[in-house]
Amino acid sequence: HLVCFLVFFLDGQVRLRQPEPSISKAQSKTVYIDCIVEGVRNFQTAYIHWYRHVHSKGPERILYLGSGKVSYEEESYGSKYFSSKKGTNVCTFSVKNINSNDEGIYYCAYW
């Protein structure tokens, strides 16, 4: 099972939250994690970053998303992870073909 949590980052009036505190899926499925972004002007051009934290290591940035273009921390991540924006304040992150190696805490950040 894959477990995902969101950690809140506050910057003035900016608030990021995840409707589901944890997500579990069967192997080989795709998991989708929503990040609701409040208080950010020009959401479509704002940079939203996605991180993964594994207990034995520190947080690692996987990707960031600005004006529709996803930039990956490592080129190989493009086949595993993706992010897109929906509507006026939702950023969705996906992990494809999950397995036990994908367990961790996933969170979004705005800066």
C-alpha positions in Angstrom: 0.0 0.0 0.0 1.1 3.6 -0.7 0.5 6.1 2.1 0.5 9.8 1.3 0.2 12.7 3.6 0.3 16.5 3.1 2.4 18.8 5.3 1.1 22.3 5.5 3.2 25.2 4.4 2.0 28.7 5.4 3.3 31.9 3.8 1.3 34.8 4.9 -2.2 34.0 3.8 -1.2 31.1 1.6 -2.5 27.7 2.7 -2.1 24.3 1.1 -4.2 21.4 2.2 -5.1 17.8 1.1 -8.6 16.6 1.4 -7.5 13.0 2.1 -4.9 12.7 4.9 -3.8 9.3 3.6 -4.2 7.1 0.5 -3.7 3.4 0.1 -3.8 1.7 -3.3 -3.1 -1.8 -4.6 0.1 -2.5 -6.5 0.4 -1.5 -10.1 -2.3 1.2 -9.8 -2.0 4.9 -10.2 -2.6 7.1 -7.1 -3.7 10.7 -7.4 -3.1 13.3 -4.7 -4.9 16.7 -4.7 -3.4 19.8 -3.2 -5.8 22.6 -2.6 -4.0 25.9 -2.8 -5.6 28.9 -1.2 -4.5 32.5 -1.1 -2.2 32.4 -4.2 -2.7 35.0 -6.8 -2.3 33.9 -10.4 -2.6 30.2 -9.5 -2.1 29.1 -13.1 1.4 30.6 -13.2 2.4 29.9 -9.5 5.1 27.3 -8.9 3.9 24.3 -6.9 6.5 21.9 -5.8 6.0 18.2 -4.9 8.3 16.4 -2.4 8.6 12.9 -1.1 9.9 12.1 2.4 11.1 8.5 3.2 11.7 7.8 6.9 15.4 6.8 6.4 16.2 9.9 4.2 15.5 13.6 4.1 12.8 15.2 1.9 13.5 15.0 -1.8 11.9 17.3 -4.4 10.4 15.2 -7.2 9.1 18.0 -9.5 7.7 21.4 -9.7 4.9 22.9 -11.9 4.6 26.4 -13.2 2.6 27.6 -16.2 1.6 24.1 -17.4 5.1 22.7 -17.8 6.4 20.1 -15.4 10.1 20.2 -14.5 11.5 17.0 -12.9 14.4 16.8 -10.4 15.6 13.8 -12.3 14.8 13.0 -15.9 13.8 9.4 -15.1 11.0 10.7 -12.8 8.9 11.6 -15.9 7.9 8.0 -16.4 6.7 7.7 -12.8 5.3 11.0 -11.6 3.2 13.8 -13.1 1.4 16.9 -11.9 -1.2 19.2 -13.4 -3.5 22.0 -12.3 -7.3 21.9 -12.2 -9.6 24.8 -12.0 -8.6 27.8 -10.0 -6.8 26.2 -7.0 -6.2 22.5 -7.3 -2.8 20.9 -8.1 -2.9 17.1 -8.7 0.1 14.8 -8.4 0.1 11.3 -9.7 2.3 8.2 -9.0 2.0 5.6 -11.7 2.4 1.8 -11.3 2.9 2.0 -7.6 4.8 -0.6 -5.6 6.2 -1.0 -2.1 9.2 1.2 -3.0 6.8 4.2 -3.4 5.7 4.3 0.2 6.4 7.7 1.9 5.1 11.1 2.8 4.3 13.1 -0.3 3.6 16.8 0.1 3.2 20.0 -2.0 4.8 23.3 -1.3 4.5 26.8 -2.7 7.5 29.2 -2.9 
